Amino acid sequence: MSHSTIGSAPHSITRNPSAVAIASGGLIAMAVGIGVGRFVYTPILPVMMLALGLSKFAAGLIASANFAGYLAGALGATWAALPGPRRAWLAGSLLMSAATTAAMALTGSLAGFLVLRFLGGVASALVLILASSLVLDHLALARRSGLASLHFAGVGVGIALSAALVAAQVATGAGWAGLWAASGAISLLGALAVLLLVPGHAAPVAAAAAERPRRDPRLGRMTLAYGLFGFGYVVTATFLVAMVRANPAIRGLEPVIWIVVGLAAAPSVMFWSFVGRRIGIPAGFAIAALTEAAGVLASVVSPGALGICLAAVLVGGTFMGLTALGLMRGRELAHGDPRQVMAAMSGAFGVGQIVGPTLAGIVSDAVGGFAVPSLAAAGALVLAAVLARR
């Protein structure tokens, strides 16, 4: 998940909404663009697999298409200067996310799903980068940067609320198409709220120093660790609800398990940022990666209620924190304009999360379960911890 600042800072917020309102607008943007736009696929997936007869390979391929779109959008926004106001781009990205989410209800073909999820991934990346750019600029100018945690909590809030919406609809007998349509409608309402709360008024700022980033072996290790994290989290993040549905003993947890992931994710950036400040970012990243590995293992080593709930809390409570810590460390090691470093780390992360769901689907179809790909994912997270800590 690439996060970089594009363009400019605002002139003044004296006549704009309060800092809390702006941070709340950022929370909503992250909730609908990432929490819903990227992750609502997970609770809807079991319903789709049952109704459409999707194989695990096809399910993983659809997830990978979304991650490929996210990678394309993140790298494009990182490398290219987007013309025009950031707020206009943010509005367009939010509307694109809502439209591609709702349009999933209108097709039943694998090709259609792949195209829509790819475009939705592009939109999610743009929402993340543009909303963060605008909101964090305004908060810095207002000397309220501490409210950034409220902004980033939106991912977890969106996951939890969209999971609750899906669970409520499934309980009333709604089909997979209705789930996508309702998610798109919620995203559209959220987009309108963001436009009311997040002002524009962006003015150009001095360009970052054009100094070429110096080669640093620590940066290479951190980039590889970040890519391994992308592979390590995504298997559980994609298939957790499907794992629950496949186990009759815990199937009753299906309506709530993804809500638990979201609730754990909401405060995670604040918590892991605090840990990073206290013990150093490399050590914080390593501890978070090992914690997430424990969660991934819990989902298959102890597939009962306790193990699955532990997986939801540990994976949900670390993946956004790892994202923040990894990119913070990358910026520390950039020694100049960080855009190329952010692009390289985004590329590594993107490759990891594109490969993860497809490979997990292939292996799961072959061996009849998610134990083998989950063990591989946990191993990748342990290696990421080692590389980050060195």
ZAFIKOL-95560 format. One record per residue (C-alpha): residue in one letter; x negated, z negated, y negated. Coordinates in steps of 0.05 Angstrom, whole numbers, m for minus. Each point is the difference from the previous one (the first is absolute). Layout:
<sites>
 resn   east     up  north
    A      X      Z      Y
...
</sites>
This chain:
<sites>
 resn   east     up  north
    M      0      0      0
    S    m40     25    m60
    H      9    m37    m66
    S    m34     26    m63
    T     16      1    m74
    I     18     67    m28
    G     m1     21    m72
    S     13    m51    m53
    A     20    m67    m27
    P     60    m15    m44
    H     m4    m10    m77
    S     41    m63     m3
    I     55    m36     37
    T     26    m39    m59
    R     65     39     m1
    N      2     12     75
    P     29    m42     56
    S    m35    m66     14
    A    m59     m4     47
    V     44    m32     53
    A     50     57     m6
    I    m55     52      6
    A    m29    m35     61
    S     70     m3     30
    G      7     75    m12
    G    m66      9     36
    L     26    m42     57
    I     62     44      6
    A    m43     63     m3
    M    m44    m25     57
    A     61    m23     39
    V     35     67      0
    G    m61     46     m1
    I    m40    m37     54
    G     43    m53     32
    V     57     49     11
    G    m32     68     m9
    R    m57    m13     49
    F     23    m56     46
    V     76      6     10
    Y    m18     49     56
    T    m21    m59     44
    P     68    m35      5
    I     37     67      4
    L    m46     29     53
    P     31    m34     62
    V     69     26    m20
    M    m28     70     m9
    M    m38     m1     66
    L     63    m20     38
    A     48     48    m35
    L    m47     61     m3
    G    m41    m12     63
    L    m65     m1    m38
    S    m62    m13     41
    K    m51    m51    m23
    F    m47     58    m15
    A     52     32    m46
    A     14    m67    m33
    G    m74    m10    m13
    L     m8     71    m25
    I     55    m11    m52
    A    m35    m63    m23
    S    m66     36     m5
    A     32     55    m42
    N     21    m53    m51
    F    m70    m29      0
    A    m30     70     m8
    G     44     10    m61
    Y    m21    m67    m27
    L    m73     19      8
    A     12     67    m36
    G     37    m34    m57
    A    m52    m55     m8
    L    m60     46      0
    G     35     49    m47
    A     17    m55    m50
    T    m70    m31      7
    W    m38     64    m12
    A     45     39    m48
    A     22    m15    m70
    L     76      3      0
    P     26     35    m63
    G     53    m34    m42
    P     24    m72     m4
    R    m11    m45     60
    R     71    m26     m7
    A     29     70     10
    W    m42      9     62
    L     22    m68     25
    A     73     18    m10
    G     m9     65     37
    S    m36    m34     57
    L     54    m53      7
    L     54     53      1
    M    m39     41     51
    S     m8    m61     44
    A     75    m14     m3
    A     18     73     13
    T    m46      8     60
    T     25    m65     29
    A     73     19     m6
    A    m13     71     25
    M    m24    m27     67
    A     75     m8     14
    L     11     75     m7
    T    m45     26     55
    G     m8    m14     74
    S    m61     43     13
    L    m71    m25     10
    A    m26     52    m49
    G     48    m24    m54
    F    m20    m72     11
    L    m74     17     m5
    V      9     38    m66
    L     44    m54    m32
    R    m45    m57     21
    F    m62     37    m25
    L     33     10    m68
    G     24    m72      0
    G    m72    m22     13
    V    m24     40    m60
    A     53    m33    m43
    S    m18    m70     25
    A    m73      8    m18
    L     18     24    m70
    V     48    m58    m10
    L    m53    m50     21
    I    m54     29    m45
    L     43     16    m61
    A     41    m64      1
    S    m62    m42      9
    S    m35     37    m56
    L     56    m10    m50
    V     19    m70     19
    L    m70    m28      4
    D    m18     32    m67
    H     59    m33    m34
    L    m14    m67     32
    A    m73      3    m20
    L     19     15    m72
    A     49    m58      1
    R    m54    m46     29
    R     46    m12     60
    S    m42     32     55
    G     18    m58     46
    L     69     33      7
    A    m32     57     40
    S     16    m40     63
    L     74      7    m17
    H     m9     75     m5
    F    m36      6     68
    A     51    m47     33
    G     49     58     m5
    V    m26     31     65
    G     20    m61     40
    V     65     m8    m37
    G     18     73     14
    I    m17     m7     73
    A     43    m62      7
    L     60     26    m39
    S      0     68     34
    A     m5    m33     68
    A     59    m45    m17
    L     40     62    m23
    V    m16     37     65
    A     18    m61     42
    A     66     m9    m35
    Q     18     74      9
    V    m20      1     73
    A     44    m61     11
    T     59     41    m26
    G    m16     59     45
    A    m33     46    m50
    G    m40     58     28
    W    m71     19    m17
    A     22     51    m53
    G     41    m52    m37
    L    m60    m47      0
    W    m43     52    m35
    A     55     19    m49
    A     10    m73    m21
    S    m75    m11     m7
    G     m4     61    m46
    A     58    m26    m42
    I    m33    m68     m8
    S    m65     35    m20
    L     37     40    m53
    L     30    m63    m31
    G    m69    m32      1
    A    m30     60    m35
    L     50     m7    m57
    A    m15    m74     m7
    V    m75     15     m5
    L     12     49    m57
    L     38    m54    m38
    L    m54    m53     10
    V    m67     37     m3
    P    m16     31    m67
    G    m46     59    m12
    H    m37      6    m66
    A    m65     16     35
    A    m58     20    m45
    P    m67     29     23
    V    m56    m49      9
    A    m74     12      3
    A    m21     34     64
    A    m38    m40     51
    A    m74      9     m1
    A    m20     64     35
    E    m57    m35     36
    R     m4     25     71
    P     12    m56     49
    R    m65    m23     31
    R     m6      3     76
    D      9    m69     29
    P      0    m12     75
    R     50    m56    m11
    L     48     50    m29
    G     m6     44     61
    R     15    m59     46
    M     58    m21    m43
    T     30     70      1
    L     m5      2     76
    A     30    m69      4
    Y     58     23    m44
    G     12     59     45
    L      1    m44     62
    F     50    m45    m35
    G     44     60    m12
    F     m1     15     75
    G      7    m73     20
    Y     62    m20    m39
    V     41     63      8
    V     16     m2     75
    T     37    m67     m6
    A     28     19    m69
    T     31     63     30
    F     24    m23     68
    L     15    m75     m7
    V     75      8     m2
    A     m2     51     57
    M    m40    m52     41
    V     55    m51    m12
    R     55     48     20
    A    m37     20     63
    N     m3    m73     24
    P     70    m25     22
    A    m23    m73     m4
    I    m11      4    m75
    R     45     57    m21
    G     41    m48    m41
    L    m58     m5    m49
    E      5     73    m19
    P     43    m12    m62
    V    m48    m52    m29
    I    m70     16     23
    W    m15     51    m55
    I     30    m48    m52
    V    m52    m51     22
    V    m55     52    m12
    G     25     11    m70
    L      7    m73    m17
    A    m71    m12     24
    A    m26     59    m40
    A     31    m20    m66
    P    m48    m57    m19
    S    m60     27     39
    V    m37     34    m57
    M      1    m64    m41
    F    m24    m41     59
    W    m56     46     23
    S    m23     13    m72
    F     m7    m76     m7
    V    m40     m3     65
    G    m45     57    m23
    R    m14    m37    m66
    R    m17    m64     37
    I    m45     25     56
    G    m18     71    m22
    I     35     66     13
    P    m40     20     63
    A     14    m66     34
    G     73      2    m21
    F      8     70     26
    A    m33    m19     66
    I     45    m61     10
    A     62     41    m17
    A    m20     55     49
    L    m11    m51     56
    T     67    m32    m17
    E     34     68      4
    A    m35     15     66
    A     29    m64     28
    G     69     23    m22
    V     m9     68     33
    L    m22    m33     65
    A     58    m49     m2
    S     50     57      2
    V    m25     23     69
    V    m36    m60     31
    S     60    m46    m11
    P     59     49     m6
    G     53    m55     m2
    A     34    m27    m62
    L    m59    m43    m21
    G    m51     56      6
    I     42     52    m36
    C     17    m48    m57
    L    m74    m19     m6
    A    m17     75     m3
    A     51     11    m55
    V    m27    m58    m42
    L    m74     15     10
    V      3     75     m9
    G     51     m4    m57
    G    m40    m54    m33
    T    m66     38      0
    F      8     75     m7
    M     12      0    m76
    G    m52    m54    m10
    L    m51     42     38
    T     18     60    m42
    A    m12    m38    m65
    L    m65    m33     24
    G    m28     65     27
    L     10     38    m64
    M    m25    m58    m42
    R    m64      0     40
    G     m6     76     m7
    R      5     m6    m76
    E    m53    m54      1
    L    m49     45     36
    A     15     64    m39
    H    m53    m11    m55
    G     34     50    m45
    D     64     42     m1
    P     38    m27     60
    R     44     60     12
    Q    m44     32     52
    V     m6    m66     36
    M     75    m10     m1
    A      9     71     26
    A    m49    m10     57
    M     33    m66     20
    S     69     31     m5
    G    m24     56     44
    A    m27    m47     53
    F     63    m43     m1
    G     44     62      3
    V    m36     29     60
    G      7    m67     36
    Q     74     m7    m12
    I     14     73     16
    V    m36     m4     67
    G     30    m68     19
    P     74     16     11
    T    m11     67     34
    L    m53    m27     47
    A     43    m62     14
    G     59     44     16
    I    m40     44     48
    V    m31    m59     36
    S     65    m38      3
    D     37     60     30
    A    m56      5     52
    V     m6    m73     20
    G     70    m25    m15
    G    m14    m51    m55
    F    m36    m18    m63
    A    m51    m48     30
    V    m58     49      3
    P      6     29    m70
    S     11    m71    m28
    L    m64    m24     34
    A    m37     58    m31
    A     30    m17    m68
    A    m21    m72      6
    G    m70     21     19
    A     m3     45    m62
    L     20    m59    m44
    V    m54    m45     30
    L    m52     54    m13
    A     26      7    m71
    A    m11    m75    m10
    V    m71      5     25
    L    m17     60    m44
    A     31    m33    m63
    R    m37    m65     11
    R    m69     29     10
</sites>
